[in-house]
Amino acid sequence: MSNVEQTLSIIKPDACERNLSDKIKAIFSKNNLSILKSKKLQISKDEAAEFYKIHQSKPFYDQLCNYLSSGPIEVMILEGENAVTKNRDIMGATDPKNAKDGTIRNLFGISIDKNSVHGSDSVENAKIEIKFFFK
C-alpha cells in the first residue's frame, strides 16, 4: 500500500545566505521527494512567532523566532512516500554535530540554531505548516 504524504520544508536563513538551496533541493530529489511548490520570502518576527507557537513554552523559542525572521527563507511542499519521516531522516539530528554523515544538517548545518533546514514533525503538523505558508 502506498503512503504518499506531503510535508513542509524550510531552507533557513543560514543556508539561503550561503546559496545552498539548489544543493539541498538536489538531496530531496535524490531521495524521491518531489517539490510541489516552492517560494522564497522573508517573514516578520510576528509571523515566525505564529509559525513556531507549538514551541512557545521552550527556552529557545524567542531565539528561534528571531532567527527564522532574520533573512530570506525558502519554503517548499515536498511530496513522496512517507514524506514526513523520510524528510526528517534526510535532514538529520537538530544539532549538526549529532547528525549522521550525509544528512543535510551534517553537510551544511553550522550550529543547533543555524541548522539549515526545518521539516514538519508529523502529518498533522505538516498540514498546519503547509497551510501557514501556502494559503
C-alpha positions as CSV (number, residue, x, y, z in Angstrom):
1,M,0.0,0.0,0.0
2,S,1.3,3.4,-1.0
3,N,1.6,6.1,1.7
4,V,2.2,9.3,-0.2
5,E,2.4,12.3,2.1
6,Q,3.1,16.0,1.9
7,T,5.5,17.8,4.3
8,L,6.8,21.3,4.7
9,S,10.4,22.0,4.3
10,I,12.1,25.3,5.1
11,I,15.6,26.3,3.9
12,K,16.6,28.6,6.7
13,P,18.4,31.9,6.5
14,D,21.9,30.5,7.1
15,A,21.5,28.1,4.1
16,C,19.9,30.8,1.9
17,E,22.7,33.2,2.7
18,R,25.2,30.6,1.5
19,N,23.3,29.8,-1.7
20,L,22.7,26.2,-0.7
21,S,19.1,25.9,-1.9
22,D,19.9,24.0,-5.1
23,K,22.2,21.6,-3.3
24,I,19.5,20.9,-0.7
25,K,16.8,20.5,-3.3
26,A,19.0,18.0,-5.1
27,I,19.2,15.9,-1.9
28,F,15.3,15.9,-1.8
29,S,15.1,14.8,-5.4
30,K,17.7,12.1,-5.0
31,N,15.6,10.7,-2.2
32,N,12.4,10.7,-4.2
33,L,10.8,13.7,-2.6
34,S,9.1,15.9,-5.2
35,I,8.9,19.7,-4.7
36,L,5.3,20.6,-5.4
37,K,5.6,24.3,-4.6
38,S,8.4,26.5,-3.6
39,K,8.8,30.2,-2.8
40,K,11.4,32.5,-1.3
41,L,10.2,35.0,1.2
42,Q,11.2,36.9,4.4
43,I,8.8,36.6,7.3
44,S,8.4,39.0,10.2
45,K,9.2,38.2,13.8
46,D,5.4,38.0,14.5
47,E,4.9,35.5,11.7
48,A,7.8,33.4,13.0
49,A,6.2,33.5,16.4
50,E,2.9,32.3,15.0
51,F,4.7,29.6,13.0
52,Y,6.6,28.2,15.9
53,K,3.9,28.7,18.5
54,I,4.0,25.0,19.4
55,H,7.4,25.7,20.9
56,Q,6.5,28.9,22.8
57,S,7.0,27.3,26.2
58,K,10.6,26.3,25.4
59,P,13.6,28.3,26.4
60,F,14.9,28.6,22.8
61,Y,11.5,30.0,21.4
62,D,12.5,33.6,21.2
63,Q,15.8,32.9,19.6
64,L,14.1,30.6,17.1
65,C,11.7,33.3,16.1
66,N,14.4,36.0,15.8
67,Y,16.5,33.6,13.7
68,L,13.8,32.5,11.2
69,S,12.8,36.1,10.6
70,S,16.5,37.3,10.2
71,G,16.8,36.8,6.5
72,P,15.2,35.2,3.4
73,I,14.0,31.6,3.6
74,E,12.7,29.2,1.0
75,V,9.6,27.2,1.9
76,M,8.6,24.1,0.0
77,I,5.9,21.5,-0.1
78,L,7.6,18.1,-0.5
79,E,5.6,15.0,-1.6
80,G,6.5,11.4,-1.6
81,E,6.3,8.0,0.0
82,N,6.3,8.6,3.8
83,A,7.5,12.1,3.1
84,V,7.4,13.3,6.8
85,T,9.7,10.6,8.1
86,K,11.8,10.5,5.0
87,N,12.4,14.3,5.2
88,R,13.3,14.1,8.9
89,D,15.8,11.3,8.1
90,I,17.4,13.3,5.3
91,M,17.7,16.4,7.5
92,G,19.5,14.6,10.3
93,A,19.6,15.5,14.0
94,T,18.7,19.0,15.1
95,D,22.3,19.5,16.3
96,P,24.6,19.2,13.2
97,K,27.3,17.6,15.5
98,N,25.0,14.7,16.1
99,A,23.6,14.4,12.6
100,K,24.5,11.3,10.6
101,D,27.0,11.6,7.7
102,G,25.5,12.7,4.5
103,T,22.4,14.3,6.1
104,I,21.6,17.9,5.3
105,R,22.5,19.2,8.7
106,N,25.7,17.2,8.8
107,L,26.7,18.6,5.4
108,F,25.5,22.2,5.9
109,G,24.4,23.0,9.4
110,I,26.5,25.5,11.4
111,S,25.1,25.1,14.9
112,I,22.0,23.8,16.7
113,D,20.3,27.1,15.8
114,K,21.7,27.6,12.3
115,N,21.0,24.0,11.2
116,S,20.0,25.0,7.6
117,V,16.5,23.3,7.4
118,H,13.2,22.8,9.1
119,G,10.8,19.9,8.4
120,S,7.4,19.1,9.8
121,D,7.5,16.5,12.6
122,S,4.1,14.8,11.9
123,V,1.5,14.5,9.2
124,E,-0.9,16.7,11.3
125,N,1.7,19.4,11.7
126,A,2.7,19.2,8.1
127,K,-0.9,20.1,7.1
128,I,-0.9,23.1,9.5
129,E,2.6,24.3,8.4
130,I,1.7,24.0,4.7
131,K,-1.4,26.0,5.2
132,F,0.6,28.6,7.0
133,F,2.8,29.3,4.0
134,F,0.6,28.2,1.1
135,K,-2.9,29.6,1.8
